[in-house]
Amino acid sequence: MYNETKGYQLQLEECAMATAVRVSDELVSEAKKISRIDHRSLAGQIEHWARLGKCAEENPDLTYSLIKEILTGLEELEQGEKTEYRFG
């Protein structure tokens, strides 16, 4: 949502709780472009970046690719898309 005096405010949702957060116009512009490519909402894109950043800070030895794979796997588990891993 854009407000002339306050700039952009996003409604970020977590467990049915929404919080207004001010972010720069530059971040919103970048998130809009990437959100269209990745088929996410604007808030969803910024939440995605926040999750990646949080995970990177908590696990500084992991690569971006590995972090993204881990988060993708966790999302697949939550959506019920799990299969048993077989070694060999």
ZILINLIN-V998368 format. One record per residue. RES is the residue in one letter. PHI is phi in whole degrees, -180 to 180 (999 if undefined). PSI is psi in degrees with one decimal (* if undefined). Layout:
res=(RES RES)
phi=(PHI PHI)
psi=(PSI PSI)
//
This chain:
res=(M Y N E T K G Y Q L Q L E E C A M A T A V R V S D E L V S E A K K I S R I D H R S L A G Q I E H W A R L G K C A E E N P D L T Y S L I K E I L T G L E E L E Q G E K T E Y R F G)
phi=(999 -107 -125 -50 -89 -105 79 -86 -128 -107 -97 -96 -109 -145 52 64 -118 -103 -135 -81 -132 -86 -135 -70 -61 -64 -64 -62 -62 -64 -64 -61 -63 -69 -63 -68 -67 -90 57 -119 -73 -59 -64 -62 -67 -67 -62 -60 -61 -65 -63 -61 -64 -62 -64 -64 -67 -76 -135 -64 -87 -86 -80 -57 -59 -67 -60 -63 -65 -63 -65 -64 -62 -63 -65 -62 -61 -64 -87 81 -95 -115 -135 -74 -84 -116 -73 88)
psi=(133.5 134.6 127.3 -42.9 -27.1 -9.1 -148.7 138.5 132.1 145.6 105.1 129.0 135.9 118.3 50.6 20.4 122.7 142.0 131.3 132.0 131.8 133.6 158.9 154.8 -34.7 -44.8 -42.1 -42.9 -46.8 -43.5 -37.1 -44.2 -50.2 -35.1 -35.1 -39.1 -44.1 4.0 47.9 160.7 165.3 -48.8 -38.9 -37.9 -44.2 -37.4 -40.6 -48.3 -38.4 -42.3 -43.6 -45.4 -41.9 -46.2 -40.3 -39.9 -37.3 -20.8 69.5 -16.4 -9.2 145.9 161.6 -45.2 -43.4 -42.1 -44.8 -40.7 -41.1 -47.5 -36.1 -44.0 -41.7 -41.4 -40.7 -39.9 -43.9 -30.3 2.0 15.2 61.4 144.3 154.3 135.4 131.4 124.6 146.6 *)
//
